[in-house]
Amino acid sequence: WKAVMASLFNARALGSEASDLLCSLPQMDVDEEHVKQFSRSTSSYKNNSKRFVVTKKDYLKQYFEIYFHRLQRMRPFVQARAEQKWAADDTAKGKGKGASTSDSQDNEEAVLVPKILQVKPGQECFLTGTLYKEMPLKPNILREYSKERSITAVPPKASYVSDLDSLVLEDETGRVRLVGTFTAKHLLTGIVVSVKGKEQPGGEFEVHDWCVPELPPQPEIVEKSTKGTDPSYLALVSGMELGDEKANPVPLQLFIDWISGHLGSPADQELASRVSRLVIAGNSVCPSHTAKEESGVLKYLNKTQIADEQERISRSIHELDLALAQLCKTLPVDLMPGENDPSSFSQPQQPLNPCLFPLASQYQSFHPVSNPYEFQLAGRIFLGTSGQNIDNAARYVDRTSKIDVMEDTLRWRHIAPTAPDTLPCYPFQDDDPFILDQCPHVYFIGNQDKFEVKPFLPVH
């Protein structure tokens, strides 16, 4: 099994014909009976994204419930990981289970404290809670108000991390400020962690060690590849941004012609025939630039601008519908919404309405899906987003690459820890759908500046 990721930028669809049977196009003087023909590869498929679909919407609720359920579900995982980690350290030191790993605390044994308010000053212990990261550079409501008043606002930063950042640990009973030699640069608001240390006379908790839940169990691959069989592929595409009048339509049309079997040599067409499914990971229509002038000051739209914006959206959706109709003729297509697309703003983004695509919706191979999107293909678990979760988290953590932030979210067992603090999300009351109950075999995000891939091995 292999995965193929493609990135297309600002391409517009043109009309072209596609067929269910892929074949190499013959020259006029070639006998059609000797032309090689290729059948589209097929793979078993199951949509596992039911937990991301909001059936009953109520935005009058508070966000306390989502944090409460996150802590309740994650606490057993992180406590089990903490006991396993620190018991191994104690064994290496020749001591009993639960002792401190700090050299200055070798003669003390750490005990589990269920709640923060039950911590006793000077006692070596470990406790579990949700992190809150205080960041002086983090945007606040005053900056948002200045934008609404047409005052030139401070431009958004690529990173809000600074040396003045600090961490607070919270649970149902209270909160405590964390101090010590550890750094806050690699941690985020919303992560459930266990910390070990002592409460100081001033009320701070001096951290000697800490741990996160680590990866959840990964299910075994149900359908294993048979030796000698042809491989199947999954194609991932994002950032098409259709509707931009200045965009070059050629790249997208070349991709459509290639994956439909109308472009390339017989070897290229055989490769295209092995693609059993296409996932479009968001930002299929171009973003709006009407509301923002060159000076960077936000202005209210007048009637003419509103009409122009509606026309732009309508044109973008129509071009996307034409492209999807061509693709759906030849293979199954899953369409995820992105930041620029006409879907819900808060996470998880709901599937785009099929009524927006009268041509593509005529095909059973067209599947509007949610963002995030989890599915099973050929026995492998795939989990992906359109990139908002990682883009948002990367602003509040010191990482050199987005793929490192993806790795962190797997270790935290949560793909959107900054929701609802800085990443808008629906106020769930019964559960937190962003928690990972199983580790995917492939984890992807769309709409990034460059392509990256990295195998990830769990920590034992």
C-alpha positions as CSV (number, residue, x, y, z in Angstrom):
1,W,0.0,0.0,0.0
2,K,1.3,3.4,-0.8
3,A,-0.1,7.0,-0.5
4,V,0.3,9.7,-3.0
5,M,0.0,13.4,-2.0
6,A,-0.4,16.2,-4.5
7,S,-0.7,19.9,-4.0
8,L,-2.4,22.1,-6.6
9,F,-2.6,25.9,-6.4
10,N,-5.1,28.3,-7.9
11,A,-6.3,26.1,-10.8
12,R,-9.6,26.4,-12.6
13,A,-11.5,23.6,-14.2
14,L,-12.2,23.5,-17.9
15,G,-14.6,21.2,-19.6
16,S,-13.3,17.8,-20.6
17,E,-14.6,14.3,-21.1
18,A,-13.8,11.4,-18.7
19,S,-14.6,7.7,-18.8
20,D,-15.0,4.9,-16.3
21,L,-12.5,2.8,-18.4
22,L,-9.0,4.1,-18.5
23,C,-7.2,3.5,-21.7
24,S,-4.2,4.8,-23.6
25,L,-5.4,7.0,-26.5
26,P,-4.3,5.5,-29.8
27,Q,-3.0,7.2,-32.9
28,M,-5.3,7.3,-35.9
29,D,-3.2,4.6,-37.6
30,V,-3.1,2.2,-34.7
31,D,-5.4,-0.8,-34.4
32,E,-7.6,-0.3,-31.4
33,E,-7.7,-4.0,-30.6
34,H,-4.0,-3.8,-29.6
35,V,-4.5,-0.7,-27.3
36,K,-3.7,-1.5,-23.7
37,Q,-6.7,-1.0,-21.4
38,F,-6.6,-0.5,-17.6
39,S,-9.5,-0.9,-15.1
40,R,-9.8,1.4,-12.1
41,S,-8.5,-0.1,-8.9
42,T,-11.0,-0.5,-6.1
43,S,-10.5,-0.7,-2.3
44,S,-12.9,-1.3,0.6
45,Y,-14.1,1.9,2.2
46,K,-15.8,3.0,5.4
47,N,-16.5,6.5,6.7
48,N,-15.6,6.7,10.5
49,S,-16.3,10.5,10.8
50,K,-19.8,10.2,12.5
51,R,-18.5,11.8,15.7
52,F,-17.5,15.0,13.8
53,V,-21.0,15.6,12.4
54,V,-23.2,17.9,14.5
55,T,-26.8,16.9,14.2
56,K,-28.3,19.2,16.8
57,K,-26.8,22.7,16.9
58,D,-27.0,24.8,20.1
59,Y,-24.5,27.6,20.4
60,L,-26.0,29.0,23.6
61,K,-24.0,26.5,25.7
62,Q,-20.7,27.2,27.5
63,Y,-17.4,25.5,26.8
64,F,-16.8,24.2,30.3
65,E,-18.4,20.8,29.3
66,I,-15.9,20.1,26.5
67,Y,-12.9,20.7,28.9
68,F,-14.6,18.6,31.6
69,H,-15.2,15.6,29.3
70,R,-11.6,16.0,27.9
71,L,-10.1,15.7,31.3
72,Q,-12.4,12.9,32.4
73,R,-11.6,10.8,29.3
74,M,-7.9,11.6,29.2
75,R,-7.1,11.3,32.9
76,P,-6.9,7.4,33.0
77,F,-4.6,7.3,30.0
78,V,-2.1,9.9,31.2
79,Q,-2.1,8.6,34.8
80,A,-1.4,5.1,33.5
81,R,1.4,6.4,31.3
82,A,2.8,8.4,34.3
83,E,2.8,5.4,36.6
84,Q,4.5,3.3,33.9
85,K,7.1,5.9,33.2
86,W,8.1,6.7,36.7
87,A,7.9,3.1,37.9
88,A,10.5,2.3,35.2
89,D,12.7,5.1,36.5
90,D,12.4,3.9,40.1
91,T,13.3,0.4,39.0
92,A,16.5,1.7,37.4
93,K,17.3,3.5,40.7
94,G,16.6,0.3,42.7
95,K,13.6,1.8,44.4
96,G,9.9,1.1,44.7
97,K,7.1,2.2,42.3
98,G,6.2,5.8,42.2
99,A,9.4,7.4,43.5
100,S,10.9,10.7,42.2
101,T,13.3,10.8,39.3
102,S,15.0,14.0,40.6
103,D,18.4,13.6,42.1
104,S,17.5,16.0,44.9
105,Q,14.4,13.9,45.7
106,D,16.0,10.4,45.8
107,N,14.9,9.7,49.4
108,E,11.2,10.6,48.8
109,E,8.4,8.5,47.3
110,A,5.8,10.3,45.1
111,V,2.2,9.6,45.8
112,L,-0.8,10.1,43.5
113,V,-3.0,13.1,44.5
114,P,-6.4,12.8,42.8
115,K,-7.3,16.6,42.9
116,I,-5.3,19.7,42.9
117,L,-6.8,21.1,46.1
118,Q,-5.7,18.0,47.9
119,V,-2.0,18.7,47.4
120,K,0.0,19.2,50.6
121,P,2.9,21.7,50.7
122,G,6.2,20.0,50.7
123,Q,4.9,16.6,49.7
124,E,6.4,14.8,46.7
125,C,3.4,13.8,44.6
126,F,2.1,13.7,41.1
127,L,-1.3,15.0,39.8
128,T,-3.2,15.3,36.5
129,G,-4.9,18.2,34.9
130,T,-5.4,20.4,31.9
131,L,-2.8,22.9,30.9
132,Y,-3.4,26.6,30.4
133,K,-0.6,28.6,28.8
134,E,-0.4,32.3,29.7
135,M,1.2,34.1,26.8
136,P,1.8,37.9,26.8
137,L,1.9,38.1,23.0
138,K,-1.4,36.1,22.6
139,P,-4.1,38.2,20.8
140,N,-6.8,39.6,23.1
141,I,-10.3,41.1,22.8
142,L,-8.9,44.7,22.7
143,R,-7.1,44.0,19.5
144,E,-10.2,42.5,18.0
145,Y,-12.2,45.6,19.1
146,S,-9.7,47.9,17.5
147,K,-10.3,46.1,14.2
148,E,-14.0,46.5,14.5
149,R,-13.5,50.3,15.1
150,S,-11.5,50.6,11.8
151,I,-8.3,51.2,13.7
152,T,-5.1,49.8,12.2
153,A,-4.6,46.6,14.1
154,V,-1.4,44.8,15.0
155,P,-0.7,42.4,12.2
156,P,-1.0,38.7,13.1
157,K,2.2,37.0,14.1
158,A,3.5,33.7,12.8
159,S,4.3,32.8,16.4
160,Y,3.2,34.1,19.8
161,V,5.8,32.2,21.8
162,S,8.0,34.2,24.1
163,D,10.3,33.6,27.1
164,L,7.6,35.1,29.4
165,D,5.1,32.3,28.8
166,S,4.0,30.4,31.9
167,L,1.8,27.3,32.6
168,V,-1.1,26.7,34.9
169,L,-2.6,23.3,35.7
170,E,-6.3,23.0,36.2
171,D,-8.9,20.4,37.2
172,E,-12.4,20.4,38.5
173,T,-11.4,21.7,41.9
174,G,-8.8,24.4,41.2
175,R,-5.6,25.5,39.5
176,V,-2.0,25.8,40.4
177,R,0.9,27.6,38.7
178,L,3.7,25.4,37.5
179,V,7.3,26.4,38.0
180,G,10.6,24.6,37.5
181,T,13.4,24.0,35.0
182,F,11.1,22.6,32.3
183,T,10.2,24.8,29.3
184,A,6.7,25.9,28.3
185,K,7.6,26.4,24.7
186,H,6.7,22.9,23.5
187,L,3.3,22.7,25.4
188,L,-0.1,24.2,24.6
189,T,-3.3,25.2,26.3
190,G,-5.8,22.2,26.4
191,I,-3.3,19.4,26.8
192,V,-4.0,16.9,29.6
193,V,-0.7,16.0,31.4
194,S,0.6,14.5,34.6
195,V,3.2,16.4,36.6
196,K,5.4,15.3,39.5
197,G,6.9,17.5,42.1
198,K,6.2,19.6,45.2
199,E,4.0,22.5,46.2
200,Q,6.1,25.4,47.3
201,P,5.3,27.7,50.3
202,G,4.2,30.4,47.8
203,G,1.6,28.1,46.3
204,E,3.4,27.3,43.1
205,F,4.0,23.7,42.1
206,E,7.7,22.9,41.4
207,V,7.7,20.3,38.6
208,H,10.4,17.6,38.7
209,D,9.0,15.6,35.8
210,W,6.0,15.4,33.5
211,C,4.4,13.2,30.9
212,V,1.7,13.2,28.3
213,P,-0.7,10.3,27.3
214,E,1.4,9.2,24.3
215,L,-0.2,7.3,21.3
216,P,-3.4,5.4,21.6
217,P,-3.4,1.7,20.4
218,Q,-3.3,1.2,16.7
219,P,-5.6,-1.4,15.2
220,E,-4.0,-4.1,13.1
221,I,-4.3,-3.8,9.3
222,V,-7.4,-5.8,8.3
223,E,-6.5,-6.2,4.6
224,K,-2.9,-7.0,4.1
225,S,-1.3,-6.7,0.7
226,T,-0.6,-10.0,-1.1
227,K,2.8,-10.4,-2.7
228,G,2.7,-10.0,-6.4
229,T,-0.5,-7.9,-6.5
230,D,-0.6,-4.4,-7.9
231,P,-0.6,-1.7,-5.3
232,S,-3.5,0.7,-4.7
233,Y,-3.1,4.4,-4.2
234,L,-4.9,7.2,-2.4
235,A,-4.6,10.7,-3.9
236,L,-4.6,13.7,-1.6
237,V,-5.2,17.2,-3.1
238,S,-5.7,20.6,-1.4
239,G,-5.6,24.3,-2.0
240,M,-7.1,24.3,-5.5
241,E,-8.7,27.8,-4.8
242,L,-11.0,27.9,-7.8
243,G,-12.6,31.2,-8.9
244,D,-9.5,33.4,-9.1
245,E,-9.7,35.1,-12.4
246,K,-5.9,35.6,-12.5
247,A,-5.2,31.9,-11.8
248,N,-3.8,29.5,-14.4
249,P,-6.3,26.8,-15.2
250,V,-3.8,24.4,-16.8
251,P,-2.4,22.6,-13.7
252,L,-5.8,21.4,-12.5
253,Q,-6.9,20.4,-15.9
254,L,-3.7,18.4,-16.4
255,F,-4.4,16.6,-13.1
256,I,-8.0,15.8,-14.1
257,D,-6.8,14.5,-17.5
258,W,-4.1,12.4,-15.9
259,I,-6.2,10.8,-13.2
260,S,-8.9,10.1,-15.7
261,G,-6.5,8.3,-18.0
262,H,-6.5,10.9,-20.8
263,L,-2.9,12.0,-20.4
264,G,0.5,10.5,-20.4
265,S,2.1,7.3,-21.7
266,P,0.6,3.8,-21.0
267,A,2.8,3.6,-18.0
268,D,1.4,6.9,-16.7
269,Q,-2.1,5.7,-17.3
270,E,-1.5,2.4,-15.6
271,L,-0.3,4.3,-12.5
272,A,-3.4,6.6,-12.6
273,S,-5.6,3.5,-12.8
274,R,-4.2,2.3,-9.5
275,V,-5.6,5.4,-7.7
276,S,-8.7,4.0,-6.0
277,R,-9.9,7.2,-4.3
278,L,-9.3,11.0,-4.3
279,V,-9.6,13.2,-1.1
280,I,-9.7,16.9,-1.6
281,A,-8.6,18.4,1.7
282,G,-10.1,21.9,1.8
283,N,-9.7,25.4,0.3
284,S,-11.3,24.4,-3.0
285,V,-12.5,28.0,-3.6
286,C,-10.4,31.1,-3.6
287,P,-10.4,33.3,-0.4
288,S,-12.1,36.6,-0.3
289,H,-10.1,39.8,-0.5
290,T,-13.0,42.3,-0.7
291,A,-13.3,43.1,3.0
292,K,-9.6,44.0,3.4
293,E,-8.0,47.0,1.7
294,E,-4.4,47.3,1.0
295,S,-3.8,49.4,4.1
296,G,-4.8,46.4,6.2
297,V,-7.8,48.2,7.8
298,L,-11.1,46.2,7.9
299,K,-14.1,48.0,6.5
300,Y,-17.8,47.2,6.3
301,L,-19.0,46.1,2.9
302,N,-21.3,48.2,0.9
303,K,-24.1,46.8,-1.3
304,T,-21.9,46.8,-4.4
305,Q,-19.1,44.9,-2.6
306,I,-21.7,42.4,-1.2
307,A,-23.0,41.7,-4.6
308,D,-19.5,41.3,-6.0
309,E,-18.6,38.9,-3.2
310,Q,-21.8,36.8,-3.8
311,E,-21.0,36.7,-7.5
312,R,-17.4,35.6,-6.8
313,I,-18.6,32.8,-4.5
314,S,-21.2,31.6,-7.0
315,R,-18.5,31.5,-9.8
316,S,-16.1,29.7,-7.6
317,I,-18.7,27.0,-6.6
318,H,-19.7,26.6,-10.3
319,E,-16.1,26.0,-11.4
320,L,-15.6,23.6,-8.5
321,D,-18.8,21.7,-9.5
322,L,-17.5,21.4,-13.1
323,A,-14.2,20.0,-11.9
324,L,-15.8,17.6,-9.4
325,A,-18.2,16.3,-12.1
326,Q,-15.2,15.3,-14.3
327,L,-13.5,13.6,-11.5
328,C,-16.5,11.7,-10.2
329,K,-17.0,10.1,-13.6
330,T,-13.9,8.1,-13.1
331,L,-13.3,7.5,-9.3
332,P,-14.7,8.2,-5.9
333,V,-14.1,11.7,-4.6
334,D,-14.3,12.9,-0.9
335,L,-14.7,16.7,-0.6
336,M,-13.6,18.2,2.7
337,P,-14.4,21.8,3.6
338,G,-11.5,24.2,4.4
339,E,-11.1,27.7,5.8
340,N,-12.0,29.4,2.5
341,D,-15.0,27.2,1.6
342,P,-18.7,28.0,2.3
343,S,-19.0,25.8,5.3
344,S,-19.3,26.3,9.1
345,F,-16.5,28.4,10.5
346,S,-16.1,26.5,13.8
347,Q,-14.5,23.0,14.1
348,P,-15.5,20.4,13.2
349,Q,-16.5,21.9,9.8
350,Q,-19.6,20.2,8.5
351,P,-19.9,18.6,5.0
352,L,-20.7,21.0,2.2
353,N,-24.3,20.9,1.1
354,P,-24.7,18.7,-2.1
355,C,-27.2,21.3,-3.4
356,L,-24.1,23.5,-4.1
357,F,-23.0,20.9,-6.7
358,P,-25.8,20.0,-9.0
359,L,-23.5,18.3,-11.5
360,A,-21.3,16.4,-9.2
361,S,-24.1,15.3,-6.9
362,Q,-25.6,13.2,-9.7
363,Y,-22.8,10.7,-9.2
364,Q,-22.8,8.2,-6.4
365,S,-19.0,8.6,-6.3
366,F,-19.3,12.1,-4.9
367,H,-19.0,12.3,-1.1
368,P,-19.0,15.6,0.8
369,V,-17.4,14.8,4.2
370,S,-16.5,16.7,7.4
371,N,-13.3,18.3,8.5
372,P,-11.6,16.5,10.4
373,Y,-12.2,13.4,8.3
374,E,-11.5,9.8,9.4
375,F,-12.0,6.8,7.2
376,Q,-10.9,3.3,6.6
377,L,-9.5,2.4,3.2
378,A,-8.2,-1.1,2.3
379,G,-8.0,-1.9,6.0
380,R,-6.0,1.2,6.9
381,I,-7.2,4.0,9.1
382,F,-6.7,7.5,7.7
383,L,-7.3,10.7,9.7
384,G,-6.9,14.2,8.2
385,T,-7.8,17.8,8.4
386,S,-7.7,20.8,6.1
387,G,-4.9,22.2,8.3
388,Q,-6.6,24.7,10.6
389,N,-5.8,22.7,13.7
390,I,-2.1,22.5,13.0
391,D,-1.8,26.0,11.7
392,N,-3.4,27.4,14.9
393,A,-1.4,25.2,17.2
394,A,1.9,26.1,15.5
395,R,1.4,29.8,16.5
396,Y,1.5,28.9,20.2
397,V,4.3,26.3,20.3
398,D,8.0,26.5,19.4
399,R,8.4,24.0,16.6
400,T,10.4,24.3,13.4
401,S,8.0,22.3,11.3
402,K,4.3,21.7,11.1
403,I,4.9,18.0,10.8
404,D,6.5,18.1,14.3
405,V,3.3,19.7,15.6
406,M,1.3,16.8,14.0
407,E,3.5,14.4,15.9
408,D,2.9,16.3,19.1
409,T,-0.9,16.0,18.6
410,L,-0.6,12.3,18.3
411,R,1.4,12.0,21.5
412,W,-1.2,14.3,23.2
413,R,-4.0,12.0,21.9
414,H,-5.8,15.1,20.7
415,I,-5.8,16.6,17.2
416,A,-7.1,20.1,18.3
417,P,-5.9,20.9,21.8
418,T,-6.2,24.7,21.2
419,A,-10.0,24.3,20.6
420,P,-12.0,26.2,21.9
421,D,-9.3,28.6,23.3
422,T,-7.9,30.0,20.1
423,L,-9.4,27.6,17.5
424,P,-13.2,28.1,17.2
425,C,-15.2,24.9,17.8
426,Y,-18.7,23.8,18.5
427,P,-19.6,23.8,22.3
428,F,-20.0,20.0,22.6
429,Q,-21.8,19.0,25.8
430,D,-21.5,15.2,25.9
431,D,-18.0,14.5,24.6
432,D,-14.9,15.8,22.9
433,P,-14.7,14.4,19.4
434,F,-11.1,15.5,18.8
435,I,-9.7,12.9,21.3
436,L,-7.9,10.0,19.6
437,D,-9.3,6.6,20.7
438,Q,-7.1,4.8,18.1
439,C,-4.0,5.7,16.3
440,P,-4.4,6.1,12.5
441,H,-2.1,4.4,10.1
442,V,-1.9,7.7,8.0
443,Y,-2.3,11.2,9.5
444,F,-2.4,14.1,7.0
445,I,-3.2,17.8,6.8
446,G,-3.8,20.0,3.7
447,N,-3.1,23.5,2.6
448,Q,0.6,23.7,3.6
449,D,3.5,25.7,2.1
450,K,5.4,22.5,1.2
451,F,5.1,18.8,1.2
452,E,6.5,16.8,4.1
453,V,6.3,13.2,5.2
454,K,7.6,11.5,8.3
455,P,7.3,8.0,9.8
456,F,6.5,8.2,13.5
457,L,7.4,5.5,16.0
458,P,5.7,5.5,19.4
459,V,7.5,5.9,22.7
460,H,7.6,2.7,24.8
